[in-house]
């Protein structure tokens, strides 16, 4: 399974939903708390092309988007393929 990076916050419900969905899929998540590590927010914004909402998710180093993006991928049956090793 590809590595997942999730930039989020412990108080963000969308971060929690995305985290739960990915854990349920068996993904190992590099879970970055941008509240506890504010310098990582700058990194997140740069990596995501200027987006500053939470969460921001990367799968296999590739930018995917936020919770809505992975939810839509799941609904379309494409999230498992995206997470799978090539």
Buried (B, 14 or more C-beta within 10 A) or exposed (E): BBEBBBBBBEEBEBBBBBBEBBEEBEBEBEBBBBEEEEEBBEBBBEBBEEBEBBBBBBBBEEBBBBBEBBBEBBEEEEBEEBBEEE
